[in-house]
Amino acid sequence: MAGVRLSAQKRQDVDMTQGNILRHIISFAFPLLLGNLFQQLYNMVDTWVLGQFVPGAAYSAVGTVAPVCNMLIGFFLGLSSGAGVVISQHYGAGQHDKVQNAVHTALVMTLGLGVLFTAIGVLMTSYVLQLMKMTPDMTKEATTYLTIYFSGILGLMLYNIGAGILRAVGDSKRPFYFLVICALLNTGLDLLFVLAFGMGVEGVALATVMAQGISAVLVMFVLIRSASCIKVHFCKLRIHWDMLKKIFKVGIPAALQMTITSFSNVFVQSYVIQFGEACAGGWTTYTKVDQLLFLPMQSVALATTTFVGQNLGKNQPERARKGVNASLLVAAAATCILMIPVIVFAPQISYFFKADPAVVEYATLFLHWLTPFYVLCCVNQIFVGALRGAGNSKAPMIITLCSFVFFRQAYLFVMANYICNEILPISMSYPAGWLLCSLIMFIYYKKVKLGKTRLVNDP
């Protein structure tokens, strides 16, 4: 036990304001990538177990509710990204007392929102599922899953804010370790509840909620036992209004962006579902692979946010810009390497999730046509991460909403009603939005000065 206490108290934060830039980016992003991979296993294992062992509409139903989950989770992740930026900038500036205030403010905010989001999630489920135009069987299974999921959403929120605090000071390793433990636990519980107890959708939902609860306990234990400036003291848990204002300044635009984009994707799902349950199943398989393809660039983007935040906090804008360039190269290289096996082995990957020939055919179609465009997303993901690290989240919000919501919905409406209401042109609304977003983001990033907005200098 003494060894455990020593390990918990050992400082593992990293100062990114000095040393080799590329090494900082890779060493921070790699455990983050692995951690995000295991986090994706939560939903992936859920849908895989349902696809292999539960007949009927369970696979398609649970696989297509991700946008519903992400409407609330995305809003919170946006706010938590704001907290991470504030913490990283104050940490980079050596203002440890302000780091303490930001940490405790973020935790109180999370607890309050956890209670609120539980109620909202349960109440909105039936209404949102109606918008998706699911079949009655799919609606029944999706309602069961979402009700249980939202009932335990606080665990996921506590883990994400705790992991965000650790990452803001350069520690991406311990969040990864916790995700490994909890992903394995989730897998075991999925199999136990479904195979041994025959619980179906209820089983995979309970397994996810329980695993998320364990991850929250682990990350909070580290924060309570930390020897760094991010140490949590129960007696200091309160809202510091100046810090909350700074968190909202960065976090609210990101939160609105994620929530509105997820809500927009609810309508995208309705366009897909109209082609039948097999098509919805194929789209479910595609979205699971989609989440994996995004992992490298998202992990590097988070590393970019922390890197930029710390270096601008120390008034080193040139080093911050070099970090962004290095991040872009790493993200593009990793994404290209990952795209090749997905394209080559698309049928085998599709069969792994659901051995239904019609589902496999649709999934293979989506993977073959959409995968080559993922390299475009590296541009918008990395530049969004850099701008948020600089405290500028309004411009990314506007650009991404215009590209991923308004343009995509206009594309779908025109395509479905006036040009060609077939599944392949409909699915190409995603690459079209990625292309537009990357072009606008590239132009904006080149024109704006990265160090123009720095939260630590705000009055």
C-alpha positions as a Markdown table, in Angstrom:
| # | Residue | x | y | z |
|---|---|---|---|---|
| 1 | Met | 0.0 | 0.0 | 0.0 |
| 2 | Ala | 2.9 | 2.3 | 0.7 |
| 3 | Gly | 3.9 | 2.0 | -3.0 |
| 4 | Val | 0.4 | 2.8 | -4.1 |
| 5 | Arg | 0.4 | 6.0 | -2.0 |
| 6 | Leu | 3.8 | 7.0 | -3.3 |
| 7 | Ser | 2.7 | 6.5 | -6.9 |
| 8 | Ala | -0.5 | 8.5 | -6.4 |
| 9 | Gln | 1.4 | 11.4 | -4.9 |
| 10 | Lys | 4.2 | 11.4 | -7.5 |
| 11 | Arg | 4.0 | 14.4 | -9.8 |
| 12 | Gln | 3.6 | 13.6 | -13.4 |
| 13 | Asp | 2.7 | 16.9 | -14.9 |
| 14 | Val | 4.9 | 18.1 | -17.8 |
| 15 | Asp | 6.1 | 21.6 | -18.7 |
| 16 | Met | 5.8 | 22.0 | -22.5 |
| 17 | Thr | 7.3 | 25.4 | -22.6 |
| 18 | Gln | 10.8 | 24.1 | -23.1 |
| 19 | Gly | 12.4 | 21.1 | -24.7 |
| 20 | Asn | 11.9 | 19.3 | -28.0 |
| 21 | Ile | 8.6 | 20.2 | -29.6 |
| 22 | Leu | 8.0 | 17.1 | -31.6 |
| 23 | Arg | 8.8 | 14.9 | -28.6 |
| 24 | His | 6.3 | 16.8 | -26.4 |
| 25 | Ile | 3.6 | 16.4 | -29.0 |
| 26 | Ile | 4.1 | 12.7 | -29.6 |
| 27 | Ser | 4.8 | 11.7 | -26.0 |
| 28 | Phe | 1.6 | 13.6 | -24.9 |
| 29 | Ala | -0.6 | 12.4 | -27.8 |
| 30 | Phe | 0.4 | 8.7 | -27.8 |
| 31 | Pro | -1.0 | 7.7 | -24.4 |
| 32 | Leu | -3.9 | 10.0 | -25.1 |
| 33 | Leu | -4.5 | 8.1 | -28.4 |
| 34 | Leu | -4.4 | 4.7 | -26.6 |
| 35 | Gly | -6.7 | 6.1 | -23.9 |
| 36 | Asn | -9.2 | 7.4 | -26.5 |
| 37 | Leu | -9.0 | 4.0 | -28.2 |
| 38 | Phe | -10.0 | 2.2 | -25.0 |
| 39 | Gln | -12.7 | 4.8 | -24.4 |
| 40 | Gln | -14.2 | 4.0 | -27.8 |
| 41 | Leu | -14.3 | 0.4 | -26.7 |
| 42 | Tyr | -17.2 | 1.3 | -24.4 |
| 43 | Asn | -19.6 | 1.9 | -27.3 |
| 44 | Met | -17.8 | -0.5 | -29.7 |
| 45 | Val | -18.0 | -3.5 | -27.3 |
| 46 | Asp | -21.6 | -2.6 | -26.6 |
| 47 | Thr | -22.6 | -2.7 | -30.3 |
| 48 | Trp | -20.4 | -5.7 | -31.0 |
| 49 | Val | -21.9 | -7.8 | -28.3 |
| 50 | Leu | -25.4 | -6.8 | -29.5 |
| 51 | Gly | -24.5 | -7.6 | -33.1 |
| 52 | Gln | -23.1 | -11.1 | -32.2 |
| 53 | Phe | -25.5 | -12.3 | -29.5 |
| 54 | Val | -28.7 | -10.3 | -29.5 |
| 55 | Pro | -31.1 | -10.8 | -32.4 |
| 56 | Gly | -33.5 | -8.2 | -33.8 |
| 57 | Ala | -33.1 | -4.4 | -33.9 |
| 58 | Ala | -30.8 | -4.0 | -30.9 |
| 59 | Tyr | -27.6 | -3.6 | -33.0 |
| 60 | Ser | -29.0 | -0.9 | -35.3 |
| 61 | Ala | -30.8 | 0.9 | -32.5 |
| 62 | Val | -27.9 | 1.3 | -30.1 |
| 63 | Gly | -25.5 | 2.0 | -32.9 |
| 64 | Thr | -27.5 | 5.0 | -34.2 |
| 65 | Val | -28.1 | 6.7 | -30.8 |
| 66 | Ala | -24.6 | 8.2 | -30.6 |
| 67 | Pro | -25.8 | 11.7 | -31.7 |
| 68 | Val | -28.4 | 11.6 | -29.0 |
| 69 | Cys | -25.8 | 10.8 | -26.3 |
| 70 | Asn | -23.4 | 13.4 | -27.8 |
| 71 | Met | -25.9 | 16.3 | -27.5 |
| 72 | Leu | -25.4 | 16.4 | -23.8 |
| 73 | Ile | -21.9 | 14.9 | -23.5 |
| 74 | Gly | -20.7 | 17.2 | -26.3 |
| 75 | Phe | -21.9 | 20.2 | -24.5 |
| 76 | Phe | -20.1 | 19.2 | -21.3 |
| 77 | Leu | -16.9 | 18.2 | -23.2 |
| 78 | Gly | -16.9 | 21.8 | -24.7 |
| 79 | Leu | -17.1 | 23.3 | -21.2 |
| 80 | Ser | -14.4 | 20.9 | -19.9 |
| 81 | Ser | -12.2 | 21.9 | -22.8 |
| 82 | Gly | -12.6 | 25.5 | -21.6 |
| 83 | Ala | -11.5 | 24.4 | -18.1 |
| 84 | Gly | -8.5 | 22.7 | -19.6 |
| 85 | Val | -7.4 | 25.8 | -21.5 |
| 86 | Val | -7.7 | 28.0 | -18.4 |
| 87 | Ile | -5.7 | 25.5 | -16.3 |
| 88 | Ser | -3.0 | 24.9 | -18.9 |
| 89 | Gln | -2.5 | 28.7 | -19.4 |
| 90 | His | -2.3 | 29.5 | -15.7 |
| 91 | Tyr | 0.0 | 26.4 | -15.2 |
| 92 | Gly | 2.3 | 27.6 | -18.1 |
| 93 | Ala | 2.4 | 31.0 | -16.4 |
| 94 | Gly | 3.4 | 29.5 | -13.1 |
| 95 | Gln | 0.2 | 30.8 | -11.4 |
| 96 | His | -0.5 | 27.8 | -9.2 |
| 97 | Asp | -3.0 | 29.5 | -7.0 |
| 98 | Lys | -5.2 | 30.3 | -10.0 |
| 99 | Val | -4.8 | 26.7 | -11.1 |
| 100 | Gln | -6.2 | 25.6 | -7.8 |
| 101 | Asn | -9.2 | 28.0 | -8.2 |
| 102 | Ala | -9.9 | 26.7 | -11.7 |
| 103 | Val | -9.7 | 23.1 | -10.7 |
| 104 | His | -12.2 | 23.4 | -7.8 |
| 105 | Thr | -14.5 | 25.6 | -9.9 |
| 106 | Ala | -14.5 | 23.0 | -12.7 |
| 107 | Leu | -15.4 | 20.2 | -10.3 |
| 108 | Val | -18.3 | 22.0 | -8.7 |
| 109 | Met | -19.6 | 23.0 | -12.2 |
| 110 | Thr | -19.4 | 19.3 | -13.2 |
| 111 | Leu | -21.4 | 18.1 | -10.2 |
| 112 | Gly | -24.2 | 20.6 | -10.8 |
| 113 | Leu | -24.4 | 19.8 | -14.5 |
| 114 | Gly | -24.3 | 16.1 | -13.8 |
| 115 | Val | -27.6 | 16.3 | -11.9 |
| 116 | Leu | -29.1 | 18.6 | -14.5 |
| 117 | Phe | -28.0 | 16.5 | -17.5 |
| 118 | Thr | -29.4 | 13.3 | -15.9 |
| 119 | Ala | -32.9 | 14.8 | -15.8 |
| 120 | Ile | -32.7 | 16.4 | -19.2 |
| 121 | Gly | -31.3 | 13.2 | -20.9 |
| 122 | Val | -34.1 | 11.0 | -19.5 |
| 123 | Leu | -36.8 | 13.4 | -20.3 |
| 124 | Met | -35.7 | 14.2 | -23.9 |
| 125 | Thr | -35.1 | 10.6 | -25.0 |
| 126 | Ser | -38.5 | 9.8 | -26.5 |
| 127 | Tyr | -38.8 | 13.2 | -28.2 |
| 128 | Val | -35.4 | 13.0 | -30.0 |
| 129 | Leu | -36.0 | 9.4 | -31.1 |
| 130 | Gln | -39.2 | 10.5 | -32.8 |
| 131 | Leu | -37.1 | 12.9 | -34.9 |
| 132 | Met | -34.9 | 10.1 | -36.0 |
| 133 | Lys | -37.9 | 8.2 | -37.5 |
| 134 | Met | -36.9 | 4.8 | -36.1 |
| 135 | Thr | -39.0 | 1.7 | -36.5 |
| 136 | Pro | -41.0 | 0.7 | -33.4 |
| 137 | Asp | -38.5 | -2.1 | -32.6 |
| 138 | Met | -35.5 | 0.2 | -32.8 |
| 139 | Thr | -37.3 | 2.9 | -30.8 |
| 140 | Lys | -38.0 | 0.4 | -27.9 |
| 141 | Glu | -34.4 | -0.8 | -27.7 |
| 142 | Ala | -32.9 | 2.7 | -28.0 |
| 143 | Thr | -35.2 | 4.1 | -25.3 |
| 144 | Thr | -34.1 | 1.4 | -22.9 |
| 145 | Tyr | -30.4 | 2.0 | -23.6 |
| 146 | Leu | -30.6 | 5.8 | -23.4 |
| 147 | Thr | -32.6 | 5.8 | -20.2 |
| 148 | Ile | -30.0 | 3.7 | -18.4 |
| 149 | Tyr | -27.1 | 5.6 | -20.0 |
| 150 | Phe | -28.3 | 9.1 | -19.0 |
| 151 | Ser | -29.1 | 7.8 | -15.5 |
| 152 | Gly | -25.4 | 7.2 | -15.0 |
| 153 | Ile | -24.0 | 10.1 | -16.9 |
| 154 | Leu | -22.4 | 11.7 | -13.9 |
| 155 | Gly | -19.6 | 9.1 | -13.8 |
| 156 | Leu | -18.6 | 9.9 | -17.4 |
| 157 | Met | -18.6 | 13.6 | -16.7 |
| 158 | Leu | -16.5 | 13.3 | -13.6 |
| 159 | Tyr | -14.0 | 11.1 | -15.5 |
| 160 | Asn | -13.8 | 13.6 | -18.4 |
| 161 | Ile | -13.3 | 16.7 | -16.2 |
| 162 | Gly | -10.7 | 14.9 | -14.1 |
| 163 | Ala | -8.8 | 13.6 | -17.1 |
| 164 | Gly | -9.0 | 17.0 | -18.7 |
| 165 | Ile | -7.4 | 18.5 | -15.6 |
| 166 | Leu | -4.6 | 16.0 | -15.7 |
| 167 | Arg | -4.0 | 16.6 | -19.4 |
| 168 | Ala | -3.9 | 20.3 | -18.9 |
| 169 | Val | -0.8 | 20.0 | -16.9 |
| 170 | Gly | 0.8 | 17.5 | -19.3 |
| 171 | Asp | -0.2 | 14.2 | -17.7 |
| 172 | Ser | -1.9 | 12.0 | -20.3 |
| 173 | Lys | -0.6 | 8.7 | -19.0 |
| 174 | Arg | -2.8 | 8.1 | -16.0 |
| 175 | Pro | -6.1 | 8.8 | -17.8 |
| 176 | Phe | -5.0 | 6.2 | -20.2 |
| 177 | Tyr | -4.3 | 3.6 | -17.5 |
| 178 | Phe | -7.7 | 4.2 | -16.0 |
| 179 | Leu | -9.4 | 3.8 | -19.4 |
| 180 | Val | -7.6 | 0.5 | -20.0 |
| 181 | Ile | -8.9 | -0.9 | -16.7 |
| 182 | Cys | -12.5 | 0.4 | -17.3 |
| 183 | Ala | -12.7 | -0.8 | -20.9 |
| 184 | Leu | -11.7 | -4.3 | -19.9 |
| 185 | Leu | -14.2 | -4.1 | -17.1 |
| 186 | Asn | -16.9 | -2.9 | -19.5 |
| 187 | Thr | -16.1 | -5.8 | -21.9 |
| 188 | Gly | -16.3 | -8.4 | -19.1 |
| 189 | Leu | -19.6 | -7.0 | -17.7 |
| 190 | Asp | -21.1 | -6.8 | -21.2 |
| 191 | Leu | -20.4 | -10.5 | -21.8 |
| 192 | Leu | -21.6 | -11.4 | -18.2 |
| 193 | Phe | -24.9 | -9.5 | -18.4 |
| 194 | Val | -25.7 | -10.5 | -22.0 |
| 195 | Leu | -24.5 | -14.1 | -22.2 |
| 196 | Ala | -25.0 | -15.3 | -18.5 |
| 197 | Phe | -28.0 | -13.2 | -17.5 |
| 198 | Gly | -29.6 | -12.7 | -20.9 |
| 199 | Met | -30.2 | -9.0 | -20.3 |
| 200 | Gly | -29.7 | -7.7 | -23.9 |
| 201 | Val | -29.7 | -3.9 | -24.3 |
| 202 | Glu | -30.2 | -3.4 | -20.5 |
| 203 | Gly | -27.0 | -5.4 | -19.9 |
| 204 | Val | -24.7 | -3.4 | -22.2 |
| 205 | Ala | -26.1 | -0.1 | -20.9 |
| 206 | Leu | -25.6 | -1.1 | -17.2 |
| 207 | Ala | -22.1 | -2.4 | -18.0 |
| 208 | Thr | -21.2 | 1.0 | -19.6 |
| 209 | Val | -22.6 | 3.0 | -16.7 |
| 210 | Met | -20.7 | 0.8 | -14.1 |
| 211 | Ala | -17.4 | 1.1 | -16.0 |
| 212 | Gln | -17.7 | 4.8 | -16.3 |
| 213 | Gly | -18.4 | 5.1 | -12.6 |
| 214 | Ile | -15.2 | 3.2 | -11.8 |
| 215 | Ser | -13.2 | 5.5 | -14.1 |
| 216 | Ala | -14.6 | 8.5 | -12.2 |
| 217 | Val | -13.5 | 7.0 | -8.9 |
| 218 | Leu | -10.0 | 6.4 | -10.1 |
| 219 | Val | -9.4 | 9.8 | -11.6 |
| 220 | Met | -10.8 | 11.6 | -8.6 |
| 221 | Phe | -8.5 | 9.5 | -6.3 |
| 222 | Val | -5.5 | 10.7 | -8.2 |
| 223 | Leu | -6.6 | 14.4 | -8.0 |
| 224 | Ile | -7.2 | 14.1 | -4.2 |
| 225 | Arg | -3.9 | 12.4 | -3.6 |
| 226 | Ser | -1.9 | 14.6 | -6.0 |
| 227 | Ala | 1.3 | 16.5 | -4.9 |
| 228 | Ser | 0.9 | 19.0 | -7.7 |
| 229 | Cys | -1.1 | 22.3 | -7.9 |
| 230 | Ile | -4.1 | 20.4 | -9.2 |
| 231 | Lys | -4.6 | 18.7 | -5.9 |
| 232 | Val | -8.3 | 18.6 | -4.9 |
| 233 | His | -9.3 | 19.8 | -1.3 |
| 234 | Phe | -12.9 | 19.2 | -0.4 |
| 235 | Cys | -12.9 | 22.3 | 1.8 |
| 236 | Lys | -12.0 | 24.4 | -1.3 |
| 237 | Leu | -14.8 | 23.1 | -3.5 |
| 238 | Arg | -16.7 | 26.2 | -4.5 |
| 239 | Ile | -17.3 | 28.4 | -7.6 |
| 240 | His | -14.7 | 31.1 | -8.2 |
| 241 | Trp | -16.7 | 33.4 | -10.5 |
| 242 | Asp | -13.8 | 34.9 | -12.3 |
| 243 | Met | -12.6 | 31.4 | -13.2 |
| 244 | Leu | -16.1 | 30.3 | -14.2 |
| 245 | Lys | -16.3 | 33.3 | -16.5 |
| 246 | Lys | -13.0 | 32.3 | -18.2 |
| 247 | Ile | -14.1 | 28.7 | -18.5 |
| 248 | Phe | -17.3 | 29.8 | -20.1 |
| 249 | Lys | -15.5 | 32.2 | -22.5 |
| 250 | Val | -13.7 | 29.3 | -24.1 |
| 251 | Gly | -16.0 | 26.5 | -23.3 |
| 252 | Ile | -19.5 | 27.8 | -24.2 |
| 253 | Pro | -18.7 | 28.2 | -28.0 |
| 254 | Ala | -17.1 | 24.8 | -28.1 |
| 255 | Ala | -20.1 | 23.3 | -26.1 |
| 256 | Leu | -22.6 | 24.9 | -28.5 |
| 257 | Gln | -20.7 | 23.7 | -31.5 |
| 258 | Met | -20.6 | 20.1 | -30.3 |
| 259 | Thr | -24.2 | 20.1 | -29.2 |
| 260 | Ile | -25.7 | 21.6 | -32.3 |
| 261 | Thr | -23.5 | 19.4 | -34.5 |
| 262 | Ser | -24.7 | 16.3 | -32.6 |
| 263 | Phe | -28.4 | 17.5 | -32.9 |
| 264 | Ser | -27.8 | 18.0 | -36.6 |
| 265 | Asn | -26.5 | 14.4 | -36.9 |
| 266 | Val | -29.8 | 13.2 | -35.5 |
| 267 | Phe | -31.4 | 14.4 | -38.8 |
| 268 | Val | -28.6 | 12.9 | -40.8 |
| 269 | Gln | -29.5 | 9.5 | -39.2 |
| 270 | Ser | -33.1 | 10.0 | -40.3 |
| 271 | Tyr | -32.0 | 10.3 | -43.9 |
| 272 | Val | -30.0 | 7.0 | -43.5 |
| 273 | Ile | -32.8 | 5.1 | -41.7 |
| 274 | Gln | -35.2 | 5.7 | -44.5 |
| 275 | Phe | -33.2 | 3.2 | -46.6 |
| 276 | Gly | -34.1 | 0.4 | -44.2 |
| 277 | Glu | -32.8 | -1.5 | -41.1 |
| 278 | Ala | -29.9 | -3.1 | -43.0 |
| 279 | Cys | -28.7 | 0.3 | -44.2 |
| 280 | Ala | -29.0 | 1.6 | -40.6 |
| 281 | Gly | -26.9 | -1.4 | -39.4 |
| 282 | Gly | -24.3 | -0.7 | -42.1 |
| 283 | Trp | -24.1 | 2.9 | -41.0 |
| 284 | Thr | -23.7 | 1.8 | -37.4 |
| 285 | Thr | -20.7 | -0.3 | -38.4 |
| 286 | Tyr | -19.3 | 2.6 | -40.4 |
| 287 | Thr | -19.6 | 5.0 | -37.4 |
| 288 | Lys | -17.7 | 2.6 | -35.2 |
| 289 | Val | -14.8 | 2.6 | -37.7 |
| 290 | Asp | -15.2 | 6.4 | -38.1 |
| 291 | Gln | -14.6 | 6.8 | -34.4 |
| 292 | Leu | -11.3 | 4.9 | -34.7 |
| 293 | Leu | -10.2 | 6.9 | -37.7 |
| 294 | Phe | -10.7 | 10.1 | -35.9 |
| 295 | Leu | -8.6 | 9.0 | -32.9 |
| 296 | Pro | -5.1 | 10.0 | -34.0 |
| 297 | Met | -6.0 | 13.5 | -35.2 |
| 298 | Gln | -8.2 | 14.1 | -32.1 |
| 299 | Ser | -5.5 | 13.0 | -29.8 |
| 300 | Val | -2.9 | 15.2 | -31.5 |
| 301 | Ala | -5.4 | 18.1 | -31.5 |
| 302 | Leu | -5.8 | 17.8 | -27.7 |
| 303 | Ala | -2.0 | 17.7 | -27.4 |
| 304 | Thr | -1.9 | 20.9 | -29.5 |
| 305 | Thr | -4.4 | 22.6 | -27.2 |
| 306 | Thr | -2.3 | 21.9 | -24.1 |
| 307 | Phe | 0.9 | 22.8 | -25.9 |
| 308 | Val | -0.4 | 26.1 | -27.3 |
| 309 | Gly | -2.1 | 27.0 | -24.0 |
| 310 | Gln | 1.1 | 26.5 | -21.9 |
| 311 | Asn | 3.4 | 28.3 | -24.4 |
| 312 | Leu | 1.1 | 31.3 | -24.8 |
| 313 | Gly | 0.7 | 31.4 | -21.0 |
| 314 | Lys | 4.5 | 31.9 | -21.0 |
| 315 | Asn | 4.3 | 34.4 | -23.9 |
| 316 | Gln | 6.0 | 32.1 | -26.5 |
| 317 | Pro | 3.8 | 32.5 | -29.6 |
| 318 | Glu | 6.5 | 31.4 | -32.1 |
| 319 | Arg | 7.1 | 28.1 | -30.2 |
| 320 | Ala | 3.3 | 27.6 | -30.1 |
| 321 | Arg | 3.1 | 28.0 | -33.9 |
| 322 | Lys | 5.9 | 25.5 | -34.4 |
| 323 | Gly | 4.0 | 23.1 | -32.2 |
| 324 | Val | 0.9 | 23.5 | -34.4 |
| 325 | Asn | 2.9 | 22.7 | -37.6 |
| 326 | Ala | 4.5 | 19.6 | -36.0 |
| 327 | Ser | 1.0 | 18.5 | -34.8 |
| 328 | Leu | -0.4 | 18.8 | -38.3 |
| 329 | Leu | 2.3 | 16.6 | -39.8 |
| 330 | Val | 1.9 | 13.9 | -37.1 |
| 331 | Ala | -1.9 | 13.8 | -37.4 |
| 332 | Ala | -1.8 | 13.6 | -41.2 |
| 333 | Ala | 0.8 | 10.8 | -41.2 |
| 334 | Ala | -1.0 | 8.7 | -38.6 |
| 335 | Thr | -4.3 | 9.1 | -40.3 |
| 336 | Cys | -3.0 | 8.1 | -43.7 |
| 337 | Ile | -1.3 | 5.0 | -42.2 |
| 338 | Leu | -4.6 | 4.0 | -40.6 |
| 339 | Met | -6.7 | 4.6 | -43.7 |
| 340 | Ile | -5.0 | 2.0 | -45.8 |
| 341 | Pro | -6.0 | -1.2 | -43.9 |
| 342 | Val | -9.5 | 0.2 | -43.4 |
| 343 | Ile | -10.0 | 0.5 | -47.2 |
| 344 | Val | -8.3 | -2.8 | -48.0 |
| 345 | Phe | -10.1 | -4.9 | -45.3 |
| 346 | Ala | -13.4 | -3.1 | -45.3 |
| 347 | Pro | -15.6 | -6.2 | -45.9 |
| 348 | Gln | -13.8 | -8.2 | -43.1 |
| 349 | Ile | -14.1 | -5.3 | -40.7 |
| 350 | Ser | -17.8 | -5.0 | -41.4 |
| 351 | Tyr | -18.3 | -8.7 | -41.0 |
| 352 | Phe | -16.6 | -8.6 | -37.6 |
| 353 | Phe | -19.3 | -6.3 | -36.2 |
| 354 | Lys | -22.4 | -7.9 | -37.8 |
| 355 | Ala | -22.4 | -11.0 | -40.0 |
| 356 | Asp | -25.5 | -10.0 | -42.0 |
| 357 | Pro | -24.7 | -9.9 | -45.7 |
| 358 | Ala | -26.9 | -6.9 | -46.3 |
| 359 | Val | -25.4 | -5.0 | -43.4 |
| 360 | Val | -21.9 | -5.9 | -44.5 |
| 361 | Glu | -22.6 | -4.6 | -48.1 |
| 362 | Tyr | -23.8 | -1.2 | -46.9 |
| 363 | Ala | -20.9 | -0.9 | -44.4 |
| 364 | Thr | -18.3 | -1.8 | -47.0 |
| 365 | Leu | -19.8 | 0.8 | -49.3 |
| 366 | Phe | -19.5 | 3.6 | -46.7 |
| 367 | Leu | -16.0 | 2.6 | -45.7 |
| 368 | His | -14.7 | 2.4 | -49.3 |
| 369 | Trp | -16.1 | 5.8 | -50.3 |
| 370 | Leu | -15.7 | 7.9 | -47.2 |
| 371 | Thr | -12.4 | 6.7 | -45.7 |
| 372 | Pro | -10.1 | 8.5 | -48.2 |
| 373 | Phe | -11.4 | 11.9 | -47.1 |
| 374 | Tyr | -10.4 | 11.6 | -43.5 |
| 375 | Val | -7.1 | 13.3 | -44.1 |
| 376 | Leu | -9.0 | 16.5 | -44.7 |
| 377 | Cys | -10.2 | 16.4 | -41.1 |
| 378 | Cys | -6.6 | 16.7 | -39.8 |
| 379 | Val | -6.5 | 20.3 | -40.9 |
| 380 | Asn | -9.7 | 21.5 | -39.2 |
| 381 | Gln | -9.1 | 19.3 | -36.0 |
| 382 | Ile | -5.5 | 20.6 | -35.4 |
| 383 | Phe | -6.3 | 24.2 | -36.1 |
| 384 | Val | -9.4 | 24.1 | -33.9 |
| 385 | Gly | -7.2 | 22.6 | -31.1 |
| 386 | Ala | -4.6 | 25.4 | -31.6 |
| 387 | Leu | -7.2 | 28.2 | -31.6 |
| 388 | Arg | -8.9 | 26.8 | -28.4 |
| 389 | Gly | -5.5 | 26.6 | -26.7 |
| 390 | Ala | -5.1 | 30.3 | -27.6 |
| 391 | Gly | -8.5 | 31.0 | -26.0 |
| 392 | Asn | -10.2 | 31.6 | -29.3 |
| 393 | Ser | -13.2 | 29.2 | -29.5 |
| 394 | Lys | -15.7 | 31.5 | -31.1 |
| 395 | Ala | -14.2 | 31.3 | -34.6 |
| 396 | Pro | -13.9 | 27.5 | -34.6 |
| 397 | Met | -17.5 | 27.3 | -33.4 |
| 398 | Ile | -18.8 | 29.5 | -36.2 |
| 399 | Ile | -16.8 | 27.8 | -38.9 |
| 400 | Thr | -17.7 | 24.2 | -37.8 |
| 401 | Leu | -21.4 | 25.0 | -37.4 |
| 402 | Cys | -21.5 | 26.6 | -40.9 |
| 403 | Ser | -19.7 | 23.5 | -42.4 |
| 404 | Phe | -21.1 | 20.6 | -40.4 |
| 405 | Val | -24.6 | 21.8 | -39.6 |
| 406 | Phe | -25.9 | 24.4 | -42.0 |
| 407 | Phe | -24.1 | 23.4 | -45.1 |
| 408 | Arg | -24.5 | 19.7 | -44.4 |
| 409 | Gln | -28.3 | 20.0 | -43.8 |
| 410 | Ala | -28.6 | 22.1 | -47.0 |
| 411 | Tyr | -26.7 | 19.5 | -48.9 |
| 412 | Leu | -28.9 | 16.7 | -47.7 |
| 413 | Phe | -32.1 | 18.5 | -48.4 |
| 414 | Val | -31.1 | 19.4 | -51.9 |
| 415 | Met | -29.6 | 16.0 | -52.7 |
| 416 | Ala | -32.6 | 14.0 | -51.3 |
| 417 | Asn | -35.3 | 16.2 | -52.8 |
| 418 | Tyr | -33.9 | 17.5 | -56.0 |
| 419 | Ile | -30.9 | 15.6 | -57.3 |
| 420 | Cys | -30.4 | 12.0 | -56.2 |
| 421 | Asn | -32.1 | 10.4 | -53.1 |
| 422 | Glu | -29.7 | 7.4 | -53.0 |
| 423 | Ile | -27.6 | 6.3 | -50.0 |
| 424 | Leu | -24.1 | 7.0 | -51.5 |
| 425 | Pro | -24.7 | 10.6 | -52.4 |
| 426 | Ile | -26.5 | 11.1 | -49.1 |
| 427 | Ser | -23.5 | 9.7 | -47.2 |
| 428 | Met | -21.1 | 12.0 | -49.1 |
| 429 | Ser | -22.5 | 14.9 | -47.1 |
| 430 | Tyr | -19.8 | 14.2 | -44.5 |
| 431 | Pro | -16.8 | 14.6 | -46.8 |
| 432 | Ala | -18.3 | 17.7 | -48.4 |
| 433 | Gly | -18.6 | 19.3 | -44.9 |
| 434 | Trp | -15.1 | 18.3 | -44.0 |
| 435 | Leu | -13.7 | 19.8 | -47.1 |
| 436 | Leu | -15.5 | 23.1 | -46.6 |
| 437 | Cys | -14.5 | 23.3 | -42.9 |
| 438 | Ser | -10.8 | 22.6 | -43.6 |
| 439 | Leu | -10.6 | 25.2 | -46.3 |
| 440 | Ile | -12.2 | 28.0 | -44.2 |
| 441 | Met | -10.2 | 27.0 | -41.1 |
| 442 | Phe | -6.9 | 27.0 | -43.0 |
| 443 | Ile | -7.6 | 30.5 | -44.4 |
| 444 | Tyr | -8.7 | 31.8 | -41.0 |
| 445 | Tyr | -5.7 | 30.3 | -39.1 |
| 446 | Lys | -3.3 | 31.9 | -41.6 |
| 447 | Lys | -4.8 | 35.3 | -41.1 |
| 448 | Val | -5.2 | 35.4 | -37.4 |
| 449 | Lys | -2.3 | 35.8 | -34.9 |
| 450 | Leu | -2.2 | 32.7 | -32.6 |
| 451 | Gly | -1.3 | 34.6 | -29.5 |
| 452 | Lys | -3.9 | 37.4 | -29.9 |
| 453 | Thr | -6.1 | 36.0 | -27.1 |
| 454 | Arg | -4.7 | 34.8 | -23.9 |
| 455 | Leu | -7.0 | 34.1 | -21.0 |
| 456 | Val | -4.3 | 34.6 | -18.3 |
| 457 | Asn | -4.0 | 38.3 | -19.4 |
| 458 | Asp | -7.7 | 38.9 | -19.2 |
| 459 | Pro | -8.8 | 41.3 | -16.5 |
